[in-house]
Amino acid sequence: MQFPPGFDPGAKLPTHEGKLTNEDALNLLLKKIESIEEQGKAMAKSYKGLEAQFTQMSQQQRTTDFQMGQLATTVGNMQNKGKFPSTTEPNPKEHCKAIELQSGTKYQGPPLPSEDNVEEKATEIEQEK
């Protein structure tokens, strides 16, 4: 048999010549009632904390469900399976002449060989044959 917290079954009751007086019995009963009320208040406070945590977890679950739905829609709408969708912007100029990085650095590409270098290389290749 389990007893409520704070109850001591082996506690001696105050007696008056072996008998419990009405006043002592009422005082003992009031102390027990106060103890039970305090425990009830503590449990109510704990319940409110758990309720707040449950509400927060429910909101997080709804957010996660919404995000998973968005992800499933995106993956389902992919035209090329296995590839992420891309949006490309056509170059307004026909040919790209230079590259500029986000840092502002410009890349002009490798230097073009001069006509003399091209003729020398062509001569070397013909001689090797």
N, C-alpha and C positions, 0 to 999 in steps of 0.2 A: 504494500500500500504506500503510495506517495503522498507526502504532506506538502502543503503549500510552502513557498519560501518564507523563511522567518519563523516557521512554526516548530517548536521543540516539544515533541511528544513526551519527553522525560522530564519536562519542567514541573516543578512542584507548585501547586496552586496554593495561594494564601488561605489559610483556614483559621477559623475562630473556634478553638477547642475541638478541632477535628471537623468542623463544619465551615462551609463557605458562606459568607454573609451575602446578602443581596447587593449591598454596595460594592463589595469586592468583585462579585461576579459581573456587575454592570461595568465597572472600571476595566476589568479584563476584556470584556466584550468590546468596549469602546476602543481599546488599544488595538485589538485585532482588526476592527473595522477600519481604523486609521491606517494601519499597515496595508490592508488590502486596497484602500483608496490610493495610497502612494504608489503601490505596484501598478494599479490601473493607469495612473497618470504617466508613469514611466513607459508602460506598454503603448499608450496612445501616442506619446512623443516618438517612440521607435517606429510605430506604424506610419506616422506622417513622414518620417525620413524615408522609409521604404517606399511609400507611395510616390514621393518626389523622384526617387531613383527609377521607379518603374515608368513614370511619365517620361522622363528623359530618355530612357532606353527605347520606349515606344516611338518617340520622335526620331531618334537615330535610326531605328529600323525602317521607318517610313522613308527617310532620306535615302538610305541604302537601297531600298526597293526601287525608288524612283530612278536612282543612278544606274542600277542594273538594267532597268527597262530601257533607259536611253542607250546604254551600251549595246544591248541586244538589238535594238532598232538600227543602230549604226552598223553593226556587223551584218545584220540581215539585208541592209540596203547596199552593201558593197557590190559594185558592178563586177570588178575583177576579183574573184575569190582568191584569198591569200594575200591581197595587197590592200593597203589602206587607201581610201579615196583621196584624190588630190585635186586641187584646183590650180590650174596653171594660167598665168597671164601671158598672152602673146606679146612679143617684143614689138613696140610701136615702130622700131626701125627694122629694116630688112636684115641688116647684119650688125652684130654686136662688135664694136671696135675696141672697147675697153671694159675692164671689170673694176668695180669699186666695192671694197669691203665695207662692212658696217662700221669699222673703226675709222673709215675715211681714207685708208690706204688704197692707192690705185695700182693696179697691176696691168702693165702694158703688154705682157706676153713676151715670149723669147724674141731676141733680135732676129730679124730676117737676114738670111745670108746675102752677101753681095754677089753681083754677077761674076766677079773674078773667082770667088770661092766655088761657085757652082761649076764654072768651066774647069777649074783645077780638079775637082772631085770627079767630074765626068771623064777627064783625061786619065786619072788614076784608075778608074774602073775599067776603061777600055784597054789600058796597058796590062792589067791583071789577067784579062781574058786571053 
